Amino acid sequence: MAGTGVQLIPSPEEVMQILKRTAAFREGHFVYPNGKHTAHYFQMPIAFRYYDTARVLAVALSRKFRVQRDIASQLPKVAIISPSSGGIPVAFGVRDALNAEQIYWAEQENGKRAFRQYINQGEINPCIIVDDIIRSGNAIDETVELVRSLGAPVTGCGAIVKFTGAPESASGVSIETLVDYDEKFYSSDDCPMCQQSTPEEHVRF
Ligand SMILES: [Zn+2]
């Protein structure tokens, strides 16, 4: 359908194939920093270290924004924002695909999410917040608050993967995703992998 403007977005199954092939999606027995146990872990930067893969995933996510009239009408005066370092390659890829003017990201500073100093100066554009993965939704919520403190509206939110337990929207803006993953969390008391004595891997973000 080249030339008609119709662009396909890969299916969730196709995106999962990419994440499995690059070993970003891992299966086993994982213990999160909060002590929860799972049978899977998404280490998204493993997929994003392959430039072509990063591009395919980010372009796919960008298409979910481009079809939204209120976002398309604001381009290129839009900022693409990442809540953390993991979302930076996503933000750059989405920025490229949408030809948005600005890109920046938040970092943890003394245990608090913050933008770099002076980022509240100069031109403040409407913002699209993108991340590699949304597990609880806390990072995106905190970033919405940061963006609002700049006086900028949030016009879009999205991630390559979102756990189904996380909210569907942030601050009234629906969260666009390529994969909604139903991850099961266990305590050490009810963890089936513990019961099978599968060796544990401790993951950090
Ligand atoms: Zn376990």
Residues whose N, C-alpha, C, O or C-beta is under 5 A from the ligand:
A	BS01	ZN	H37 C191 M193 C194
